Amino acid sequence: DCDGLIVRSATKVTAEVLEAAERLQVVGRAGTGVDNVDVEAATRKGVLVMNTPTGNSLSAAELTCGMIMCLARQIPQAAASMKEGKWDRKKYMGMELNGKTLAVLGLGRIGREVATRMQAFGMKTIGYDPIITPEVSATFGVEQLPLDQIWPRCDFITVHTPLLPSTTGLLNDSTFAKCRRGVQVVNCARGGIVDEGALLRALQSGQCGGAALDVFTQEPPKDRDLVNHPNVISCPHLGASTREAQSRCGKEIAMQIVDMATGKGLTGVVNAQALSKAFAPQTKPWIALARALGMVLHVVGKQVQGSMQVCTLGTPLREAGSYLTPAVATGMLAGGTQKEVTLVNAMLLAQEAGLKVTTTHSDVAPEPDSSTGLVQVSLQGTPHRVTGTVQGSTPVLREINGATFKQPAPLSGPLLIYRAKASDPTALATLTGLLGKMGVQLQSYHSSSTVGGEQWSIVGLSAPLSNLSELKPRVTEIFQLHL
């Protein structure tokens, strides 16, 4: 019966847990990785998943740097030897870090913190990241290279990527074979990025001179061959295990959820970046417009399947497609057989419903909306199209199926929308009489231009009408919405 759930790395939020928590709206992970949360199941249910990507960055970076120094000087092995009563000065001959090359794979927050710290030891830092540009990485002293050029050049490798299909087994038999003999490997990121079987084989052959592991594919590891290898330094996943990081992550995730609940903002979103924009005051009416246009197109087009195109027009909406498109999808799917449709799960549910959604943008918007922008939504291969904008903070409709409204119709509250012959005034007269009988007030009335001898009318009401049978003979089509 909880609305929010905060977990650390040890708690598994499975599909079964999500299904059992019927009221759950948000899962907060006090930390970076979310591989203990079934993000796909959460998305399908419309549950937001958040993390604290910056909370433990410094702690993880400092541990990595410590691991590199321990590999260079064999500090843990020497300390253990001393505790056994030995004095093995010759056995633990180390190396200087000055002048050595460190490869940093993954140049996000942690990777760049490691790079800048190890540069202070005189290490040359090279790296790879598919997202960070070489120009950006150059600002913090890392030369980006293709992976095939990195392997033969580095003395140390440290990985700082998420565990994805593309990063699983990033270091494997093939890549170890391309490395310098005696290369040192550090993994304080996620178990599985380094193929543990390949690493053990490289250690046994001497191709890998040493490894420092804070994470494992299975935790705790049941196969102890790696842990017990004399050239391996291992820790029980201590990357975020500092008092400062634990306190920082706990406070950050609590504040993020409070900010979300109070509408102040949204940060650390894992599965619904569209929602981050939804909390900005200037975007809220546009999201309401997009959802309303989706609902109108649904009832006008009488279908959900097919191809839907969302087109944003005008420079103010240049970056808006990322959050307006899911909002349109929520409107198209509203009232269907799916569970509650939200910005979190709208695109996934649209795909499953057979609705293909595409987004386009043009900087040019027709007057008088060039300074604010327009949103146009159409069902491909049909004449069905709706266009709207925002006036002040009110979503308004500009067009239905080519019929334009000289005075845009507000899209809020109970609405009656119908199409009738322009030459027949009986529909409006019948509606006026019906409103009097039912005690419903007419709050606004807007009619469109004439297309094919017919007009669209949008009527704002104080309450929905319970029966439309008197109106149906007077119109071509009619429907009600509550926006």
GINOR-V869908 format. One record per backbone hydrogen bond with DSSP energy under -0.5 kcal/mol. CO is the residue of the C=O (numbers start at 1). NH is the residue of the N-H. Records with the same first field share a line. If there is no record, write none. Layout:
# GINOR-V869908
CO=NH / NH
This chain:
# GINOR-V869908
3=25 / 26
5=28
7=30
8=11
11=13
12=14
13=38
14=18
15=19
16=20
17=21
20=22
21=24
25=48
26=5
27=29 / 50
28=7 / 30
29=31 / 52
31=52
34=37
36=13
37=39
38=42
39=43
40=44
41=45
42=46 / 47
43=46
48=27
49=270 / 271
50=29
51=53
52=55 / 56
54=57
56=60
57=61
58=62
59=63
60=64
61=65
62=66
63=67
64=68
65=69
66=70
67=71
68=72
69=73
70=74 / 75
72=95
74=78
75=79
76=80
77=81
78=82
79=83
80=84
81=86
82=85
87=89
88=92
90=93
91=93
97=100
100=102 / 124
101=103 / 155 / 156
102=104 / 126
103=105 / 158
104=106 / 128
105=160
108=112
109=113
110=114
111=115
112=116
113=117
114=118
115=119
116=120
117=120
118=121 / 123
119=122
122=99
124=102 / 126
125=143
126=104
127=145
128=106
133=137
134=138
135=139
136=139 / 140
137=140 / 142
138=141
141=143
142=144
143=127
146=149 / 150
147=150 / 151
148=152
150=153 / 154
151=154 / 180
154=180
155=184
156=103
157=186
158=105
159=188
162=164
164=167 / 168
167=170
170=172
171=195
172=176
173=177
174=178
175=178 / 179
176=179
180=183
183=209 / 210
184=157
185=212
186=159
187=214 / 215
190=193
192=169
193=170 / 171 / 195
194=192 / 196
195=199
196=200
197=201
198=202
199=203
200=204
201=205
202=206 / 207 / 208
207=182 / 183 / 209
210=185
211=233
212=187
213=235
214=237
222=224
224=228
225=229
226=229
229=232
231=211
233=213
235=237
238=241
240=242
242=246
243=247
244=248
245=249
246=250
247=251
248=252
249=253
250=254
251=255
252=256
253=257
254=258
255=259
256=260
257=261
258=262
259=264 / 265
260=263
268=51
272=275 / 276
273=276 / 277
274=277 / 278
275=279
276=279
277=280
280=283 / 284
281=285
283=287
284=288
285=289
286=290
287=291
288=292
289=293
290=294
291=295
292=296
293=297
294=298
295=299
296=300
297=301
298=302 / 303
306=356
307=380
308=358
309=311 / 378
310=312 / 360
311=376
312=362
313=374
314=317
315=318
317=320
319=322
320=323 / 324
321=325
323=327
324=328
325=329
326=330
327=331
328=332
329=333
330=334
333=336
340=342
342=346
345=349
346=350
347=351
348=352
349=353
350=355
351=354
354=306 / 356
355=357
356=308
358=310
360=312
362=314
363=315 / 365
366=369
369=372 / 373
374=313
375=388
376=311
377=386
378=309 / 380
379=382
384=379
385=401
386=377
387=398 / 399
388=375
389=396
390=392
391=393 / 394
393=395
394=391
395=411
396=389
397=409
398=405
399=387
400=403
402=404
403=400
404=406 / 449
406=408
409=397
410=412
413=483
414=461
415=481
416=459
417=479
418=457
419=476 / 477
420=455
421=424
423=425
424=427
425=429
426=430
427=431
428=432
429=433
430=434
431=435
432=436
433=437
434=438
435=439 / 440
441=443 / 462
444=460
446=458
451=454
453=422
454=451
455=420
456=448
457=418
458=446 / 460
459=416
460=443 / 444
461=414
468=471 / 472
469=473
471=474 / 475
472=475
477=419
479=417
481=415
